[in-house]
């Protein structure tokens, strides 16, 4: 999970979806962004941030399962 206070957005980061690259890119554009949890589902958004816009990262299910299997 990535919290970006500058634009009041919470980015949900499921495992095996390129989240490390996304985090570095967002941090370069929004230096106040924080990552309280590495991976979290949408229902795990902390209280107080639950009214902010939520954005998720998706990956094709077969590619994701193959990546999890090889991991």
TABEL-V597011 format. One record per pair of residues at least 4 apart in sequence whose ideal C-beta (glycine too) atoms are under 6 Angstrom apart, sorted by sequence separation. I is the first residue (numbers start at 1). J is the second residue. If there is no record, write none. Layout:
i j
I J
I J
//
This chain:
i j
18 22
19 23
26 30
40 44
45 49
59 63
4 9
45 50
59 64
13 19
27 33
3 10
26 33
2 11
6 30
15 39
4 30
6 32
13 39
5 32
4 33
12 42
2 33
3 34
2 35
10 45
1 37
1 40
10 49
17 57
10 52
17 59
9 52
8 52
9 53
10 54
11 55
12 56
13 57
9 55
16 64
16 67
16 68
//
